[in-house]
Amino acid sequence: MPEPRYKQVVDRLAAEIRGGRLPPGTRLPTHRALAAREGVALVTATRIYAELCAMGLASGETGRGTYVRDTSLPHGHGIDQPAVPAGVVDLNFNYPAVPGQADMLRAALRTLAASGDLEPLLRYQPHGGRAHERAIVARHVARRGLAIPAEQVLLVDGAQHGLAVTAMALLQPGDVVACDALTYPGFKVLAGAQRLELVALPAAGEGPDPDALTALCKRRRVRALYTMPTLHNPLGWVMGTRCRKALVAVARRHGLVVVEDAAYAFLAADAPPPLASLAPECTVYVSGFSKSVATGLRVGFLAAPAEWVPGIERAIRATTWNTPALMTAIACGWIADGTVARLEAAKRRDATARQAVAADVLARFERIAHPASYFTWLPLPDEARADAVAAVLLRQGISVSTAEPFSAARRAPHALRLALGSVALDALRPALEEVARVAEAHAF
């Protein structure tokens, strides 16, 4: 049986793109021009471009046309975290650290070794964590403005695991989850694995538009809202109290599960109260110590309504059974002795210093960032293409992320998300200067 005509065109264009005969950034013919050139219907031309986009070889942009994508970026760049080759400046992922953390770990291990009975740390733990450790974390959460009984605090293997067990316990495949148009890539990956449908909400000020959420709930059967009200990743927003109350009102009216991601909340001093404090009956508050202490610690926590705790505990059992007892003991010891509070304060100062560098170097761009966050959102000038800029920078030894991993909408904007917390401070300025130079060079 002969191959369909549209498939022949797709294969030919794909071969030309992969072979370099259609270089990255090439503007392809309009749908109508392609249809005329190839002797196919307009709807078939649209299908051809849709397949090229699905293959990652092209991208269609409203009002601009269809362009050849730069395929030299590694697959999953900006989502997966590969080992960074020697000599590459990593502005893609954040694993912030401050001097002395390794010595803190040595001291903590010595203290733990001398603390008496270590036998319990070698056994299975309760799925949600030991009672005294849940109480310690509850006191830690209370300092963020969320007073909750220890029985409603669950310990997990990092915030990502907290998001995963929340989705497993409370959501079903096919459920509609509203989220920001630009959102955390890890939740996008989770939604794909759990077969959840993410629907992007437009922004209103520094947060999702409550009116848009209301309209969506009237059109669709929305099950949940995923949001980052305190220090949004990647935009650095801190949602105001008025917007928080409006979102909570919509969630209550339509019976939504609210998933509040607070992984970076420690960086925002004097933030309004968490959504979980405004609507404790329908909100799961998820955070951890990867950013505030160390990414390798892999200890996180969530706070949930009492009736949801058993289901989440079952999800923890089904995935990891319990958090590693040794890591949890270290984390809780550091909370109790004030180490976590000191590290959070040190990292707020560190992030502020790094943002000051970014603000200086990127002053001629319309950057978006919180003054104490570890990332900067850099919308690119007109005609600059994010994939091309990222590919050039990677070849020059600088790894950055485009907007695509963060986009829950159909079309990702041409922008870069720059992680500031993973390189030495003295290496940050020259790296950002090169980002600025390449971005401007591709704007024309």
Helices and strands as residue ranges (DSSP letters): H 5-18, H 31-38, H 42-54, E 58-61, E 65-68, E 89-91, H 101-113, G 119-122, H 131-142, G 150-152, E 153-156, H 159-170, E 176-180, H 185-194, E 197-201, H 210-219, E 222-227, H 241-254, E 257-261, G 265-267, H 275-278, E 283-288, G 295-297, E 300-303, G 306-308, H 309-319, H 325-336, H 339-361, E 375-379, H 386-395, E 398-402, G 404-406, E 415-419, H 425-441
